[in-house]
Amino acid sequence: MPAFDCGKVVIGVVARGRKIMSEQLKMQLAQELGFAETVRSRGWGAVSTRDTGEMVRLAIAKAEQLVSSKR
């Protein structure tokens, strides 16, 4: 599985509905976006679709930065 390293967290690139972000990375992004406490207290199901979309956008932006810096 291709993967790249965002500091201490590895993002794997996979397909067909398998997880592509580790729990550690998701929590790191949730912390940056300000909803980590919601996840800790009530779980991922309590996070809004808008917040999860922002989390995905942030993960993509970080991945793109990493890829472009390695060129």
Secondary structure, DSSP 8 states (H G I E B T S, - for coil): --EEEETTEEEE---TT---S-HHHHHHHHHHHT-HHHHHHH-GGGS-HHHHHHHHHHHHHHHHHHHHHT-
